[in-house]
Every structure is written in C-alpha cells, then in structure tokens.
Amino acid sequence: MAEAVLIDLSGLKLNSQKNCPLTLLKTLNAVRCHHAAKAKFLCILGCSNIKCEEDGAHDNCDLETSSELATVLREFEMVSSSSMAASLYTIKQRIDEKDLTSIKVILPAHRKAFVKAFIDHLFTDLYTFEFEDLQMPLRGGLLKQPTEMNMITAQELEEIQNEIETYLRSLPALKGELTVITSSLIPDIFIHGFTTRTGGISYVPTLSSFNLFSSSKRRDPKVVIQENLRRLANVAGFNAEKFYRIKTDHASDIWIWGRKEPESYDGITTNQKGVTIAALGADCIPIVFADPVKKACGVAHAGWKGTLLGVAMATVNAMITEYGCSVEDIVVVLGPSIGPCCFTLPRESAKAFHNLDPKCVRLFDSPNPNVDIRKATRILLEQGGVLPQNIQDQHRDLSLCTSCHPDKFFSHVRDGLNFGTQMGFISVRE
C-alpha cells in the first residue's frame, strides 16, 4: 500500500447540483479510509478548483454536506501553485521531507499521460508510482471534464520540459553562494575549478545544495543536476553543452575524448578547446591535470582502488601518448577528498598502501588502519616522473577532509548512500 497518496483535481470544477459535494465527499472519504493504515501523506493537487459553480436555478450547495467536505479536506494537504511543475515539485519536497518512496496517484484517466510526463522528469527510479483512475462521474453531474488527452505529443513534451526548466531556474540558491575553488598552479589558458556544496537548488539534506550527480538511488532528478550544472557553467565560464563527466568504475581506464566512449572509465583527456571534462568525488579524489605547453588537459577519479591501480599516472601517460606531452610539463591538482583522519580500510586492504610507503597508513597494527589516499597519489605521481613542485595536494580549501567539513563538502562516508557529489573540472579556453 502506498506511503503517499496524491489526488489530482486540477482543472475540475464542481457543478452546483446538491449531490456534487456529497459525491466528492464520499470519494475523498473512501481514499482516506482505504489508505489511512499506511499512508503518511495525503495530498490534493489543484484544490483551489474545488468550488461550486452557479448553474441555472441551482446556486447553492447543501450547507451541511459542504461543511462535512470542508472538514475532510482539512485532512489532506492542499497544493495549487501557478504551474504543474511548481505544484509537483512542492509535493516532491513534502514526500522527501517524510522520507517516502511509494506513491499512488489518483487522477482522471485523461490526465494520466500529462501528469506522468512531469513525474518522469521530477522523480528518479528511487520512487515507485501506481496510477489509479479517479472514480467519479464526469458527465451529466459532478465534474466538468476538459478536453481529453490520452497521450503526449512531442510538442507538448517539449513544453513540459520548458516549464520545468523555467521553474527550476527561478528557484533561489540554497546554503549560500555558488563557490568554485581554483588553483594558482593551473594557468589561465585553462578554465578549471573544484565545486563545493553551496549555491545549488538541491534541498534534500545530504544532497543540499549543489549536488552534481543523479542516480536511481538518490532523490535528485537529472533536471535538478542540469540546473545546478547550468549555474556552474555561468559562473565558471564554460559551455554546458560541451560538458563530459567520467563514468566511474573505480578502476584505471581512460577515455580519450573524441574516440568511442567506453561503458565506464575513471579518467578523461582532451586537447580540444571548449570541451569541459569533469571528475566526480564525494570522498574519492577528483584530480585535474593540465599541460600548458601542449594545451592538453585531463581529469581522473581516484578512490582507494583506483589509486592503487594507478589511475592518476594512467591519465598522465594518456596525455603523453595522445598529445605528445612531456611529463615534466604536466601539472596536477588534487581536489577535496576524505583524509586519513576519517578513512579506514581492513588491514588486508591497507597493506598495499603500507607497502607503497608506511607514511600512507596510520595505526597499521589495528584491524582497520587509517589510510591517506592523497599521500599515496602524490607518491605514485612522483614515481611516474611528475615533478614534485607540479603536484598540488595541499591547499587551504582543497586539502580539507570532506567528511570533517559538512558545511563545505559532500561525503559518502559521512552521509551514507544518499550522498551528494562535488566535482573537479577543466577545459582548454576557447
């Protein structure tokens, strides 16, 4: 049985016949009683339209029935905003506040395709929806029915998408201004930066507010991520239409941009102007690479597995092979990640870091030693020939532990499965 029940009465008006409010009353009572055991949220969409219309000699609804109807309506939350996008987004916020995922939508059959199109954009696969026809007579009595619409045309779908985008653009930034951290090590011929968690529109606490990744396990839909990305592009100055992010596999495969895209990869390189590439991170390290001589760049995602597999040097080597870069010219900046203060591994897994350098591990004799993936990354880069002065792993903001600073960064370790994501990005300036 559904945890949340939404009744869509948008665009429907009561006729003034005496049985009209009574029929609506019976319908709402039936919904309330049937779902009372489990439903934690009962909502009516378009409640401003629940009113009697004058119609010939009938100009008043039965006062007693109207009073009962008003009493029942108070048990439902009423949502009626200026647009369907605003209304459903408001409802989604209420559902997320209560941590619900199972939703029943009761609506006139002719509205199903229209409402579902909005739901498909505003919700992720984390939610399950069940649709039920609103069992109320629509002709010759209770409700006036608008023109039937049983399917969505391409033009109507585009209008729905535009309505959603327009609404999301109107929302204020949450938790402060959008902040991009940059490094003085990377010259101005590149656009680059690392994001924090402020300045976006994501409202779920663990995703708030500048989450940059959507998945079936999270509550942020792609349209919210796209709006956050649009705002980032405007602030940083890159083209959001030429933006590519890694497809994480916690390995060391690299995509050379312009070639066939692999199914998964933890690094990207390019020398094409105006193409922005990005590595995600939420404890794992987003790493940015730049060669100002050959005007090439790269990004990598380095968790503990990718670090040991050498994803950082794999990115460097791809730049050398593909663009003729010299290892001495490549500069590398490590973005925000979890520190050894908060990151532990089982002793068997920590052995590889200890073998690389004992300084990468704290309390090695404990069952779960603390591991420093940043130090390990620097060591591997230096072993690969990157000059020590060309590696920036210490920075006032970038070297802060993501788990220790919930005001600035997202963290999987701290926030659990529904965690938000920041990123590091770079492009060759056009």
ROGU-380440 format. One record per residue (C-alpha): residue number from 1; residue in one letter; x, y, z. Coordinates in steps of 0.1 Angstrom, whole numbers, plus 2048, in hexadecimal, padded with zeros to 3 digits. Example, Ala and Ser with C-alpha at 12.3 -4.5 7.8 and 13.67 -1.06 7.14 Angstrom:
+-------+------+------+-------+-----+
! filum ! pase ! east ! north !  up !
+-------+------+------+-------+-----+
!     1 !    A !  87B !   7D3 ! 84E !
!     2 !    S !  889 !   7F5 ! 847 !
+-------+------+------+-------+-----+
This chain:
+-------+------+------+-------+-----+
! filum ! pase ! east ! north !  up !
+-------+------+------+-------+-----+
!     1 !    M !  800 !   800 ! 800 !
!     2 !    A !  80D !   823 ! 7F7 !
!     3 !    E !  81E !   839 ! 810 !
!     4 !    A !  813 !   858 ! 7FF !
!     5 !    V !  7F2 !   85E ! 7EC !
!     6 !    L !  7ED !   87B ! 7D4 !
!     7 !    I !  7CA !   883 ! 7C6 !
!     8 !    D !  7CB !   899 ! 7A7 !
!     9 !    L !  7AD !   8AF ! 7A4 !
!    10 !    S !  7BE !   8CA ! 78E !
!    11 !    G !  7A7 !   8DB ! 776 !
!    12 !    L !  787 !   8CA ! 783 !
!    13 !    K !  76B !   8DF ! 791 !
!    14 !    L !  74C !   8D4 ! 7A4 !
!    15 !    N !  72A !   8D9 ! 795 !
!    16 !    S !  711 !   8E9 ! 7AC !
!    17 !    Q !  6FA !   8CB ! 7AF !
!    18 !    K !  6F4 !   8C0 ! 7D3 !
!    19 !    N !  703 !   89D ! 7CE !
!    20 !    C !  725 !   8AC ! 7C2 !
!    21 !    P !  736 !   8B3 ! 7E3 !
!    22 !    L !  727 !   893 ! 7F1 !
!    23 !    T !  736 !   87E ! 7D5 !
!    24 !    L !  758 !   88F ! 7DA !
!    25 !    L !  755 !   88A ! 800 !
!    26 !    K !  74F !   865 ! 7FB !
!    27 !    T !  76D !   862 ! 7E4 !
!    28 !    L !  785 !   874 ! 7FB !
!    29 !    N !  778 !   860 ! 819 !
!    30 !    A !  77E !   840 ! 806 !
!    31 !    V !  7A1 !   84A ! 7FD !
!    32 !    R !  7A9 !   854 ! 821 !
!    33 !    C !  79A !   835 ! 831 !
!    34 !    H !  7AB !   81D ! 818 !
!    35 !    H !  7CE !   82C ! 81D !
!    36 !    A !  7CC !   837 ! 841 !
!    37 !    A !  7DF !   819 ! 84E !
!    38 !    K !  7FF !   820 ! 83B !
!    39 !    A !  7FE !   841 ! 829 !
!    40 !    K !  812 !   85C ! 83A !
!    41 !    F !  809 !   877 ! 821 !
!    42 !    L !  7E8 !   87E ! 811 !
!    43 !    C !  7E7 !   89A ! 7F8 !
!    44 !    I !  7CF !   8AB ! 7E0 !
!    45 !    L !  7DD !   8BC ! 7C1 !
!    46 !    G !  7C9 !   8D9 ! 7B3 !
!    47 !    C !  7B4 !   8DE ! 7D2 !
!    48 !    S !  7AC !   902 ! 7C9 !
!    49 !    N !  795 !   8F4 ! 7AE !
!    50 !    I !  77F !   8E3 ! 7C8 !
!    51 !    K !  762 !   8FB ! 7C7 !
!    52 !    C !  73E !   8FC ! 7BD !
!    53 !    E !  733 !   90D ! 79D !
!    54 !    E !  712 !   91E ! 798 !
!    55 !    D !  6FD !   90B ! 77F !
!    56 !    G !  6DA !   918 ! 777 !
!    57 !    A !  6C3 !   915 ! 795 !
!    58 !    H !  6DD !   902 ! 7AA !
!    59 !    D !  6F2 !   91D ! 7BB !
!    60 !    N !  6FB !   90D ! 7DC !
!    61 !    C !  70A !   8EC ! 7E8 !
!    62 !    D !  6FC !   8DA ! 805 !
!    63 !    L !  70A !   8EC ! 823 !
!    64 !    E !  70D !   8CD ! 83A !
!    65 !    T !  71E !   8B9 ! 81F !
!    66 !    S !  735 !   8D6 ! 817 !
!    67 !    S !  73F !   8D8 ! 83C !
!    68 !    E !  747 !   8B3 ! 83D !
!    69 !    L !  75B !   8B7 ! 81D !
!    70 !    A !  76F !   8D4 ! 82C !
!    71 !    T !  777 !   8BE ! 84A !
!    72 !    V !  783 !   8A1 ! 835 !
!    73 !    L !  798 !   8B8 ! 81F !
!    74 !    R !  7AB !   8C4 ! 83E !
!    75 !    E !  7B9 !   8A1 ! 841 !
!    76 !    F !  7CA !   8A5 ! 81E !
!    77 !    E !  7E6 !   8BC ! 816 !
!    78 !    M !  7DB !   8D4 ! 7FB !
!    79 !    V !  7F4 !   8DE ! 7E0 !
!    80 !    S !  7EA !   8F6 ! 7C4 !
!    81 !    S !  807 !   909 ! 7B5 !
!    82 !    S !  80A !   91F ! 796 !
!    83 !    S !  816 !   902 ! 781 !
!    84 !    M !  815 !   8DC ! 781 !
!    85 !    A !  83B !   8DC ! 784 !
!    86 !    A !  83A !   8F1 ! 7A4 !
!    87 !    S !  81D !   8DC ! 7B2 !
!    88 !    L !  82E !   8BB ! 7AD !
!    89 !    Y !  850 !   8C7 ! 7B9 !
!    90 !    T !  83F !   8D4 ! 7D9 !
!    91 !    I !  82F !   8B2 ! 7DE !
!    92 !    K !  850 !   8A1 ! 7D8 !
!    93 !    Q !  860 !   8B6 ! 7F3 !
!    94 !    R !  844 !   8AB ! 80B !
!    95 !    I !  84A !   887 ! 802 !
!    96 !    D !  86F !   88A ! 806 !
!    97 !    E !  86C !   89B ! 828 !
!    98 !    K !  859 !   87C ! 834 !
!    99 !    D !  872 !   865 ! 823 !
!   100 !    L !  857 !   853 ! 80F !
!   101 !    T !  85C !   841 ! 7EE !
!   102 !    S !  83B !   82E ! 7E6 !
!   103 !    I !  821 !   845 ! 7D6 !
!   104 !    K !  7FE !   840 ! 7C9 !
!   105 !    V !  7F0 !   85A ! 7B1 !
!   106 !    I !  7CA !   85B ! 7AD !
!   107 !    L !  7BF !   86F ! 78F !
!   108 !    P !  7A7 !   872 ! 772 !
!   109 !    A !  7B1 !   85A ! 757 !
!   110 !    H !  7B6 !   875 ! 73D !
!   111 !    R !  7D0 !   886 ! 754 !
!   112 !    K !  7E7 !   868 ! 759 !
!   113 !    A !  7FF !   86D ! 73C !
!   114 !    F !  802 !   892 ! 743 !
!   115 !    V !  809 !   88E ! 768 !
!   116 !    K !  820 !   870 ! 762 !
!   117 !    A !  836 !   884 ! 74B !
!   118 !    F !  83D !   89D ! 767 !
!   119 !    I !  843 !   880 ! 780 !
!   120 !    D !  85C !   870 ! 768 !
!   121 !    H !  870 !   890 ! 769 !
!   122 !    L !  86D !   89A ! 78D !
!   123 !    F !  872 !   878 ! 79E !
!   124 !    T !  88D !   85D ! 79C !
!   125 !    D !  88A !   837 ! 79B !
!   126 !    L !  88D !   837 ! 7C1 !
!   127 !    Y !  868 !   83E ! 7C2 !
!   128 !    T !  84C !   826 ! 7B8 !
!   129 !    F !  82C !   833 ! 7A9 !
!   130 !    E !  80A !   823 ! 7A6 !
!   131 !    F !  7EE !   834 ! 792 !
!   132 !    E !  7C9 !   830 ! 798 !
!   133 !    D !  7AC !   83F ! 786 !
!   134 !    L !  798 !   858 ! 79A !
!   135 !    Q !  776 !   846 ! 79E !
!   136 !    M !  75E !   863 ! 79B !
!   137 !    P !  744 !   86A ! 780 !
!   138 !    L !  750 !   885 ! 769 !
!   139 !    R !  732 !   88B ! 753 !
!   140 !    G !  70F !   895 ! 75B !
!   141 !    G !  716 !   89B ! 77F !
!   142 !    L !  734 !   8A0 ! 794 !
!   143 !    L !  753 !   8AD ! 782 !
!   144 !    K !  758 !   8C1 ! 762 !
!   145 !    Q !  772 !   8AF ! 74D !
!   146 !    P !  78B !   8C1 ! 738 !
!   147 !    T !  795 !   8B6 ! 715 !
!   148 !    E !  7A1 !   892 ! 717 !
!   149 !    M !  7C6 !   88C ! 713 !
!   150 !    N !  7D1 !   868 ! 714 !
!   151 !    M !  7F4 !   86C ! 706 !
!   152 !    I !  810 !   887 ! 705 !
!   153 !    T !  81C !   895 ! 6E4 !
!   154 !    A !  840 !   89E ! 6DE !
!   155 !    Q !  837 !   8C3 ! 6DF !
!   156 !    E !  824 !   8BE ! 700 !
!   157 !    L !  841 !   8AB ! 70F !
!   158 !    E !  859 !   8C7 ! 705 !
!   159 !    E !  841 !   8E0 ! 715 !
!   160 !    I !  841 !   8CC ! 735 !
!   161 !    Q !  867 !   8CB ! 735 !
!   162 !    N !  869 !   8F0 ! 730 !
!   163 !    E !  850 !   8F6 ! 74C !
!   164 !    I !  865 !   8E1 ! 764 !
!   165 !    E !  886 !   8F2 ! 759 !
!   166 !    T !  877 !   915 ! 75D !
!   167 !    Y !  86A !   90D ! 780 !
!   168 !    L !  88B !   8FE ! 78C !
!   169 !    R !  89E !   91C ! 77F !
!   170 !    S !  887 !   933 ! 794 !
!   171 !    L !  891 !   921 ! 7B4 !
!   172 !    P !  8A9 !   933 ! 7CC !
!   173 !    A !  8CB !   924 ! 7D4 !
!   174 !    L !  8CC !   912 ! 7F5 !
!   175 !    K !  8E6 !   913 ! 811 !
!   176 !    G !  8FA !   930 ! 803 !
!   177 !    E !  90A !   93A ! 7E2 !
!   178 !    L !  918 !   923 ! 7C8 !
!   179 !    T !  93D !   91F ! 7D0 !
!   180 !    V !  958 !   912 ! 7B8 !
!   181 !    I !  97B !   90B ! 7C6 !
!   182 !    T !  998 !   910 ! 7AE !
!   183 !    S !  9BD !   90A ! 7AF !
!   184 !    S !  9D9 !   922 ! 7A6 !
!   185 !    L !  9EC !   905 ! 799 !
!   186 !    I !  9D6 !   903 ! 77A !
!   187 !    P !  9DB !   920 ! 761 !
!   188 !    D !  9BF !   936 ! 753 !
!   189 !    I !  9BF !   925 ! 731 !
!   190 !    F !  9A9 !   90B ! 743 !
!   191 !    I !  987 !   90F ! 753 !
!   192 !    H !  987 !   8F9 ! 772 !
!   193 !    G !  97B !   8F5 ! 796 !
!   194 !    F !  96D !   8E0 ! 7B1 !
!   195 !    T !  94A !   8E4 ! 7BE !
!   196 !    T !  93D !   8E5 ! 7E2 !
!   197 !    R !  91A !   8DD ! 7EE !
!   198 !    T !  90B !   900 ! 7EF !
!   199 !    G !  8F8 !   914 ! 7D5 !
!   200 !    G !  8E2 !   8FA ! 7C5 !
!   201 !    I !  8BD !   8F1 ! 7C8 !
!   202 !    S !  8BF !   8CD ! 7D6 !
!   203 !    Y !  8AB !   8CE ! 7F6 !
!   204 !    V !  8AE !   8AA ! 804 !
!   205 !    P !  8C6 !   8AF ! 822 !
!   206 !    T !  8E1 !   897 ! 817 !
!   207 !    L !  8DF !   8A5 ! 7F3 !
!   208 !    S !  8DB !   8C9 ! 7FC !
!   209 !    S !  8E2 !   8DE ! 7EA !
!   210 !    F !  8FA !   8DB ! 7CD !
!   211 !    N !  8F8 !   8B6 ! 7C6 !
!   212 !    L !  905 !   8AD ! 7A3 !
!   213 !    F !  8FB !   889 ! 79E !
!   214 !    S !  8DA !   877 ! 79A !
!   215 !    S !  8D4 !   851 ! 79D !
!   216 !    S !  8B8 !   839 ! 7A4 !
!   217 !    K !  8C3 !   838 ! 7C9 !
!   218 !    R !  8C0 !   85D ! 7CE !
!   219 !    R !  8A3 !   876 ! 7D1 !
!   220 !    D !  8B2 !   890 ! 7B9 !
!   221 !    P !  8A4 !   88C ! 796 !
!   222 !    K !  8B9 !   894 ! 777 !
!   223 !    V !  8A7 !   8B5 ! 772 !
!   224 !    V !  8B4 !   8C2 ! 793 !
!   225 !    I !  8D7 !   8B7 ! 78B !
!   226 !    Q !  8D4 !   8C8 ! 769 !
!   227 !    E !  8C9 !   8E9 ! 77A !
!   228 !    N !  8E6 !   8E7 ! 793 !
!   229 !    L !  8FE !   8E1 ! 776 !
!   230 !    R !  8EF !   8FE ! 762 !
!   231 !    R !  8F6 !   915 ! 77F !
!   232 !    L !  91A !   908 ! 783 !
!   233 !    A !  920 !   90D ! 75D !
!   234 !    N !  914 !   931 ! 760 !
!   235 !    V !  92B !   938 ! 77E !
!   236 !    A !  949 !   926 ! 771 !
!   237 !    G !  945 !   930 ! 74C !
!   238 !    F !  943 !   90F ! 73A !
!   239 !    N !  92A !   901 ! 721 !
!   240 !    A !  912 !   8E9 ! 733 !
!   241 !    E !  909 !   8DA ! 711 !
!   242 !    K !  92D !   8CE ! 70D !
!   243 !    F !  930 !   8BE ! 72F !
!   244 !    Y !  93B !   89A ! 737 !
!   245 !    R !  93F !   888 ! 758 !
!   246 !    I !  950 !   867 ! 760 !
!   247 !    K !  93C !   847 ! 763 !
!   248 !    T !  94B !   839 ! 782 !
!   249 !    D !  956 !   815 ! 785 !
!   250 !    H !  971 !   81A ! 7A1 !
!   251 !    A !  98B !   80D ! 788 !
!   252 !    S !  9A5 !   81E ! 772 !
!   253 !    D !  996 !   81F ! 74F !
!   254 !    I !  999 !   840 ! 73C !
!   255 !    W !  983 !   84E ! 721 !
!   256 !    I !  995 !   863 ! 707 !
!   257 !    W !  97A !   87C ! 6FE !
!   258 !    G !  970 !   87A ! 6DA !
!   259 !    R !  974 !   854 ! 6D8 !
!   260 !    K !  958 !   83B ! 6DE !
!   261 !    E !  94C !   83F ! 702 !
!   262 !    P !  951 !   820 ! 718 !
!   263 !    E !  936 !   814 ! 72E !
!   264 !    S !  94A !   81F ! 74D !
!   265 !    Y !  96A !   831 ! 753 !
!   266 !    D !  97A !   845 ! 770 !
!   267 !    G !  98D !   85E ! 75B !
!   268 !    I !  989 !   874 ! 73D !
!   269 !    T !  9A2 !   888 ! 729 !
!   270 !    T !  99D !   8A2 ! 70D !
!   271 !    N !  9B0 !   8BD ! 6FA !
!   272 !    Q !  990 !   8CB ! 6EA !
!   273 !    K !  988 !   8EF ! 6F2 !
!   274 !    G !  967 !   8F5 ! 703 !
!   275 !    V !  962 !   8D1 ! 70E !
!   276 !    T !  95D !   8CF ! 733 !
!   277 !    I !  965 !   8AE ! 745 !
!   278 !    A !  95E !   8A6 ! 769 !
!   279 !    A !  965 !   88D ! 784 !
!   280 !    L !  94C !   887 ! 7A0 !
!   281 !    G !  955 !   882 ! 7C4 !
!   282 !    A !  945 !   87E ! 7E6 !
!   283 !    D !  963 !   871 ! 7FB !
!   284 !    C !  975 !   863 ! 7DC !
!   285 !    I !  98D !   87C ! 7CD !
!   286 !    P !  983 !   890 ! 7AE !
!   287 !    I !  9A5 !   897 ! 79D !
!   288 !    V !  9AC !   8B2 ! 782 !
!   289 !    F !  9C9 !   8B0 ! 76A !
!   290 !    A !  9D6 !   8CC ! 753 !
!   291 !    D !  9F2 !   8D0 ! 73A !
!   292 !    P !  9F6 !   8F5 ! 731 !
!   293 !    V !  A10 !   8ED ! 716 !
!   294 !    K !  9FB !   8D4 ! 701 !
!   295 !    K !  9DB !   8E4 ! 70D !
!   296 !    A !  9CC !   8C3 ! 718 !
!   297 !    C !  9BA !   8B9 ! 738 !
!   298 !    G !  9AB !   89C ! 74B !
!   299 !    V !  997 !   892 ! 769 !
!   300 !    A !  996 !   872 ! 77E !
!   301 !    H !  981 !   864 ! 79A !
!   302 !    A !  997 !   853 ! 7B4 !
!   303 !    G !  988 !   83E ! 7D0 !
!   304 !    W !  99E !   826 ! 7E3 !
!   305 !    K !  99B !   80B ! 7C9 !
!   306 !    G !  9A1 !   823 ! 7AC !
!   307 !    T !  9BF !   831 ! 7BF !
!   308 !    L !  9CF !   80F ! 7C2 !
!   309 !    L !  9C7 !   807 ! 79E !
!   310 !    G !  9DA !   827 ! 793 !
!   311 !    V !  9BD !   83B ! 784 !
!   312 !    A !  9D1 !   85C ! 789 !
!   313 !    M !  9EF !   851 ! 776 !
!   314 !    A !  9D9 !   840 ! 75C !
!   315 !    T !  9CB !   862 ! 755 !
!   316 !    V !  9ED !   872 ! 753 !
!   317 !    N !  9F9 !   856 ! 73B !
!   318 !    A !  9DA !   85A ! 725 !
!   319 !    M !  9E3 !   87F ! 721 !
!   320 !    I !  A07 !   877 ! 719 !
!   321 !    T !  9FD !   85C ! 6FF !
!   322 !    E !  9E0 !   86F ! 6EF !
!   323 !    Y !  9EC !   893 ! 6EF !
!   324 !    G !  A11 !   891 ! 6F1 !
!   325 !    C !  A13 !   8A0 ! 713 !
!   326 !    S !  A33 !   89E ! 728 !
!   327 !    V !  A2E !   891 ! 74B !
!   328 !    E !  A43 !   8AF ! 758 !
!   329 !    D !  A29 !   8C7 ! 74A !
!   330 !    I !  A0A !   8B8 ! 75A !
!   331 !    V !  9FB !   8C8 ! 779 !
!   332 !    V !  9E4 !   8B4 ! 790 !
!   333 !    V !  9CB !   8C2 ! 7A9 !
!   334 !    L !  9BA !   8AB ! 7C2 !
!   335 !    G !  996 !   8B5 ! 7CB !
!   336 !    P !  985 !   8B1 ! 7EC !
!   337 !    S !  984 !   88E ! 7FA !
!   338 !    I !  981 !   87B ! 81A !
!   339 !    G !  99F !   87D ! 831 !
!   340 !    P !  9B1 !   862 ! 844 !
!   341 !    C !  99F !   86F ! 863 !
!   342 !    C !  97E !   860 ! 857 !
!   343 !    F !  988 !   845 ! 83D !
!   344 !    T !  98F !   822 ! 848 !
!   345 !    L !  993 !   801 ! 836 !
!   346 !    P !  995 !   7DD ! 843 !
!   347 !    R !  9BA !   7D5 ! 84A !
!   348 !    E !  9BD !   7BD ! 82C !
!   349 !    S !  9B3 !   7DA ! 814 !
!   350 !    A !  9C8 !   7F3 ! 827 !
!   351 !    K !  9E7 !   7DD ! 822 !
!   352 !    A !  9EB !   7E9 ! 7FE !
!   353 !    F !  9ED !   80D ! 809 !
!   354 !    H !  A06 !   804 ! 825 !
!   355 !    N !  A1B !   7F2 ! 80B !
!   356 !    L !  A1B !   811 ! 7F5 !
!   357 !    D !  A26 !   826 ! 812 !
!   358 !    P !  A21 !   821 ! 837 !
!   359 !    K !  A18 !   846 ! 83A !
!   360 !    C !  9F8 !   83F ! 827 !
!   361 !    V !  9EA !   82B ! 844 !
!   362 !    R !  9E3 !   834 ! 868 !
!   363 !    L !  9DE !   81A ! 884 !
!   364 !    F !  9E8 !   7FE ! 86C !
!   365 !    D !  9E6 !   7E4 ! 887 !
!   366 !    S !  9C1 !   7EB ! 88E !
!   367 !    P !  9A5 !   7D6 ! 87D !
!   368 !    N !  99B !   7F5 ! 868 !
!   369 !    P !  9B9 !   80C ! 862 !
!   370 !    N !  9B5 !   830 ! 857 !
!   371 !    V !  9C0 !   835 ! 833 !
!   372 !    D !  9CC !   855 ! 821 !
!   373 !    I !  9C2 !   852 ! 7FC !
!   374 !    R !  9CE !   876 ! 7F5 !
!   375 !    K !  9F2 !   86D ! 800 !
!   376 !    A !  9F1 !   84D ! 7ED !
!   377 !    T !  9E6 !   860 ! 7CD !
!   378 !    R !  A03 !   878 ! 7D1 !
!   379 !    I !  A1C !   85C ! 7D5 !
!   380 !    L !  A0F !   84A ! 7B6 !
!   381 !    L !  A10 !   86A ! 7A1 !
!   382 !    E !  A33 !   872 ! 7AC !
!   383 !    Q !  A3E !   84E ! 7A5 !
!   384 !    G !  A2F !   852 ! 782 !
!   385 !    G !  A45 !   871 ! 77B !
!   386 !    V !  A2D !   88E ! 784 !
!   387 !    L !  A42 !   8A9 ! 794 !
!   388 !    P !  A3B !   8AE ! 7B9 !
!   389 !    Q !  A36 !   8D3 ! 7B5 !
!   390 !    N !  A1C !   8CC ! 79A !
!   391 !    I !  A05 !   8B9 ! 7B2 !
!   392 !    Q !  9EE !   8CC ! 7C9 !
!   393 !    D !  9DF !   8B6 ! 7E4 !
!   394 !    Q !  9DF !   8D0 ! 7FF !
!   395 !    H !  9C9 !   8EE ! 7FC !
!   396 !    R !  9B6 !   903 ! 816 !
!   397 !    D !  994 !   8F5 ! 809 !
!   398 !    L !  99C !   8D8 ! 7F2 !
!   399 !    S !  9AF !   8C4 ! 80C !
!   400 !    L !  993 !   8C6 ! 826 !
!   401 !    C !  984 !   8A4 ! 82F !
!   402 !    T !  962 !   8A1 ! 81E !
!   403 !    S !  954 !   88C ! 83B !
!   404 !    C !  95F !   8A6 ! 855 !
!   405 !    H !  950 !   8C4 ! 844 !
!   406 !    P !  92B !   8BF ! 83D !
!   407 !    D !  927 !   8E5 ! 838 !
!   408 !    K !  93D !   8E3 ! 819 !
!   409 !    F !  93D !   8C0 ! 80A !
!   410 !    F !  929 !   8A1 ! 804 !
!   411 !    S !  935 !   880 ! 813 !
!   412 !    H !  92A !   85C ! 80C !
!   413 !    V !  93A !   851 ! 82D !
!   414 !    R !  928 !   86B ! 841 !
!   415 !    D !  906 !   86C ! 82F !
!   416 !    G !  8FF !   849 ! 824 !
!   417 !    L !  8F0 !   83C ! 803 !
!   418 !    N !  8DC !   85C ! 7FB !
!   419 !    F !  8FC !   871 ! 7FA !
!   420 !    G !  902 !   890 ! 7E4 !
!   421 !    T !  91F !   894 ! 7CD !
!   422 !    Q !  937 !   8B0 ! 7C4 !
!   423 !    M !  94F !   8B1 ! 7A7 !
!   424 !    G !  96F !   8BD ! 798 !
!   425 !    F !  96E !   8CA ! 774 !
!   426 !    I !  985 !   8D9 ! 759 !
!   427 !    S !  984 !   8E4 ! 735 !
!   428 !    V !  99C !   8F5 ! 71D !
!   429 !    R !  98F !   918 ! 71A !
!   430 !    E !  981 !   921 ! 6F7 !
+-------+------+------+-------+-----+
